[in-house]
Amino acid sequence: MVLDATNLETRELLLQLRELLASQCNLEVRIEVILGTNVDAKRVKAFVSMSGCSVEISDAEGRRTLLITGNVCCA
């Protein structure tokens, strides 16, 4: 799944990711999130890391891409 978040505010993106991850409870996920800034990438990485997933940030063509992988932990 690819989510282009270059035009989303960080709060809106975090809400969408929270809902998406909650719907994938105890399942393996692979989500690419395209962001515009490094600050947004770091905020989203910190947020997603709390779900138990791995997050890698890559930088290409002036955009940041987060690759979220792993098994979503649900409490």
Secondary structure, 3 states (H helix, E strand, C coil): CEEECCCCCHHHHHHHHHHHHHHCCCCEEEEEEEECCHHHHHHHHHHHHCCCCEEEEEEECCEEEEEEEEECCCC
